[in-house]
């Protein structure tokens, strides 16, 4: 089993309501997650932190499922700005070398520290088995065995491209490889959506959304079928419309079993998505009868 341990101290001045919301989110990260065998959240006794949490999972697959579960992501997003100090580490009773490379020894992983060491929003470790992202991903996994990057230019305004992309429920209308899609809540950080492609259903969590008059970016990810995918989209307004870049990483046991096959699938998926989105956006722009320059469209 793997024991995932968090320790935290709130910033001075954090009110009781905010503290309670943060601790409730930490409890939900255990109670709402079927991968968690048991958990405890409460005051730390005799230590140097105010509060602690322990989550127990059976194996690496459940550990990854715990980290990528929407309740865990919401817990991090609720607490990250409230904590002055935060440390997380893992302990295991397993002798399996796949779990930790060298046996886990409670090596600390700093998620956010406001002390002398400064602020660290993300930490990494390189044990072969454990997922490499400690906190909410800020980009694709650059250490993943499979990564792909593709881009295209679209002759349509940024507003049209972004609307099509952010309307998750509307994907099947233009993205023919997606047969079902449903967004729970708003298209924003912490949001969750389910989608089915080629008969394979994935639950994805939105990690980041950025939108300005001339640029848009979204990062989402999830784990299913032994594959952890992290997918980033970046759109820039250009004189001719939009330059769209997408990149994604694949990691996990299924990927490692067939890296070449996973690479081919990922490349095909990204290029196909770009083709469909480009066709849908340009068709809508032309159908609207607009002939002005796309960069003149009001944001």
N, C-alpha and C positions, 0 to 999 in steps of 0.2 A: 504494500500500500504506500501511497504518497501523502504526506501531511503538509499541506500548504499553509504557512503561517504568516499572518500580517500583524504588524505592530505600528501604532500611530499615536500622535499627539496633535490635538487641535491647535490652531493659531489662537493667540490671545484675542479675546473680544468676540469669538464666535458665539452667537446666542444659543440658548437651549433648544429652540425649535430646529435650528440648522444642525446642531449636534444629533438630535433625535432622528432627523431625516437621514443623516449620513449613516448612523448605526442601524436604522431600519433597512436601508438599502443593502448594508453588509449582511444582515440576516437573510434578506430576500435572495442574495447571491447564493446562499446555501439552500434555503427552503424551496426555491423555485427551480432549482437545477437538478434534474434526475441523475446527473453524473456524480453528485456529491453523496457519499455514504452517510456522513454525519458532519456536524459543524458546531461551533460554539463561538459566540461573540459576547464580549464583556470587558469589564475593567481589568487591566493588567495588575497583578498582585506582586509586589516586591521588585518590580522592574523599573526601567527608566522611561517607559512610555505610559500614556494614560489608558489606552485601550488595546485590545488584541482580538484576533479572530483566527480560528483554525478550521480548515476545510479538509476532509479526509476523502480521498478517491482511491479506487482500486488499482488503476493501472494508467499507462501513458495515454491511451485513447480517451479515457474519462478525464484525465488531466487536461488534455487539449479541449475537450468538450466543456469543461469548467471555465477555462480561460476565455473561450469564444462565445459563451452563452450570453444572451442579451442582459440577463440580470447582473452578471459580473461586470459587463461594460457599463451599465447604468450605475452600479456601485462606485466604480472608479470615477465616472464623470461627476457624480454627486460629491465625492469626497476630495478630489484632487486639489480643489481651490481652498478647501477648509483646513487642510492639514499643514502643520508646521514641519513635522518630521514623519516620515513613513518608511518602513523597512519591511521587506518580504523575503522569506527564504523557504526552502523545502527540506524535509527530512523523509527518508524512506527506510523501510525494513527489508527491502528487496536486495538480493545479491545479483540480480540480473544486470550484466554490464550495459545492456541497452538502455536501462533506466537513467544511468548517470555517467557513463564513461567511467571515470574514477567514482567510487561510491560517494553519494551525497553526504556532505559533512556540514549541513546547515550553512552553506556559503551564502552570505547576505546579498540581496539584490535590492538596490535602492530604487524605489519608485518615485518618490519626491522627498527632498530634504531641504528644509529652509535653514539648516544650521550652518556651521562653518564650512561644510563641504559644498555649499551652494545648492542650486536647484537642478535636479536631474529628473526629467520627465519620463525617460525610457532607459532601461538597462538591458543588457544582453548577456547571455552565457552560451557556452559552446559544448554542452553535454550533448552527445549524439541523439539521444532519444527525446529529450524535453523540447517543447516548442520554444522558439527563440524570443518571442515577444513577451516581455514581462507585463507591461501595461498596454493600454489601448494603442494599437499600431498608429504610427504617424506616416507611414509609407509602406510600400511593398517590402517583403522580406528579401533583402539583397543577398542573404546566405542560402536561400532556398535552392534546391537542385534544379528546379525548372522555373525560368522567368521568360517573359515575352514582352516586347514593346513594339507598338505599331502606331502609325499616325496617318492622317489624311486631311485634305482641305475640303470644306463644304461651302458651296455657294448659297448660303442662306444666313439670315441674321442669328446672332448669338441667342436672342430671346427664343426663337423657334427651336433651335437645337437643344437648349437647356430645358425648355418645357417638355419636349418629347422625351428627353432622357430622365427627367425627374418625375414624370407621370408613370410610376411603376405599373399601376393597373392597366395602363394603355399599351404596354409593351407588345402583347400578342398581336395587336392590330398592325404593327409594322415590322416587328422583329419576329420573323417567321420561325426561328429556332426556339422561341419561347412560347409555350402553349398555355401557361397560366402564370399569373403574377398578382400579388396582393401586398399592399403596404399597410402596416399597422401604425397608425398615427401619422405624423408629419414627416416629410422628407428632410430630416435634420439629424444632426449627430445624436446617436442613441436610438434612432428609429430602427425598426426591424421590418423586413419584408421576406416573403416566401415566393419562390419562383421555380418553375419547372421547365427544363430544357432537355430535349432528347430523352424524355421520360424520367429524368433525374431531378428530384426536388431538393432544393437547398434553402436553408434559412440563413439570411445574411443580415449583419448588423452594420449600420452606417456609422463610421468612425469620425468622419469630418465632412463638413460642407462649407464651401467658401464661394461667395458670389458678389462680384462687383460689376460695374458698368461694362468693363472690357475683359473680364476674366471670370471663369467658374471652375471649381474643382470639387470632386467628391471622392471619398475613399470608403470602400466597404469591404466586408470579408465574412467568412464563415467556414465551418468544417462539416464535411459530410463524406461518407464513404471512404474514410481514411485519407482525405485530401483537405488540407487547409489552404484556402485561396484568399489572397488579399489583392484587391483590384482598385486601381486609381485611374481617374479620368481628369484631364486638364483641357480646358477650352480657352482659346484666346481669340478675341475679335481681330479681324484683319480687314484691309481695304476691300477684299473680295468676299468676305463672309466670316468664316471661322476656321481656325486651325485646331484640330482635335488630336490629342495624344492620349493613348491608353496603354497602361502596362499592368501586368499581373504576375504574381508569384504563386507557385504550387509547392507545397511541402507535405510530408506525411508518408506513412508506410506504403500506401498504394502507389504514390509517386516514385518512391525509391525502388519499388519492385519493377518498374518499367519507365525509366526516365525518358527514353526516346519516344515512347508512345504518348506519355503525358505531355511532352513538349509539342508533339504534332497536334494533339487535341487542343492545347492552349492556343497555339498560333492560329489554328483554324477558327477557333471560337472568336478570338479578338478581331481577326480580319473580317469575318462574317458579320460581326456586330457593327463594325465601321461601315461596311457596304450598306447594310440595312438602314442605319441611322442617316447616312448621307443621302440615300435615295428618298427616305421619308421627309427629311427636312427640305431638300431641294424641291420635291414635288409640292409640298405645302406652300413654299414661297412662290413658286410659279403659279399655282392655282389661285393665290391671293391677288394675282395680277399686278404685283409690285415690280417696278422697274428701277427704283432708286437704289443707290449704293447701300448695302447692308449696314455699313458702319454709320449711316445716318439715322438708323432706327433708334428711337428713344428707348433708354433702358427701362 
